């Protein structure tokens, strides 16, 4: 498997993880603010990784 294929699979995984965390943060918004903030923080970290990978993908293709 080529590196670009691995990169794209990892990007897909991160996109799914990001959307899951954002949805979880939104669901917990009115129930438990601490859980909502924690999920939102994790989502920001995943988005940061995703943006770095998007930059690399744009640079090599």
VENHU-V328105 format. One record per pair of residues at least 12 apart in sequence whose C-alpha atoms are under 10 Angstrom apart, sorted by the first residue. I is the first residue (numbers start at 1). J is the second residue. If there is no record, write none. Layout:
i=I j=J
i=I j=J
//
This chain:
i=4 j=56
i=4 j=57
i=4 j=60
i=4 j=61
i=7 j=53
i=7 j=54
i=7 j=56
i=7 j=57
i=8 j=53
i=8 j=54
i=8 j=57
i=10 j=50
i=10 j=53
i=11 j=49
i=11 j=50
i=11 j=51
i=11 j=52
i=11 j=53
i=11 j=54
i=11 j=57
i=12 j=50
i=13 j=50
i=14 j=43
i=14 j=46
i=14 j=47
i=14 j=49
i=14 j=50
i=14 j=53
i=15 j=43
i=15 j=46
i=15 j=47
i=15 j=50
i=17 j=42
i=17 j=43
i=17 j=46
i=17 j=47
i=18 j=39
i=18 j=40
i=18 j=42
i=18 j=43
i=18 j=44
i=18 j=45
i=18 j=46
i=18 j=47
i=18 j=50
i=19 j=43
i=19 j=46
i=19 j=47
i=20 j=39
i=20 j=43
i=21 j=36
i=21 j=38
i=21 j=39
i=21 j=40
i=21 j=41
i=21 j=42
i=21 j=43
i=21 j=44
i=21 j=46
i=22 j=36
i=22 j=39
i=22 j=40
i=22 j=41
i=22 j=42
i=22 j=43
i=22 j=44
i=23 j=36
i=23 j=39
i=23 j=40
i=23 j=43
i=24 j=36
i=24 j=38
i=24 j=39
i=24 j=40
i=24 j=43
i=25 j=37
i=25 j=38
i=25 j=39
i=25 j=40
i=25 j=41
i=25 j=42
i=25 j=43
i=26 j=39
i=26 j=40
//
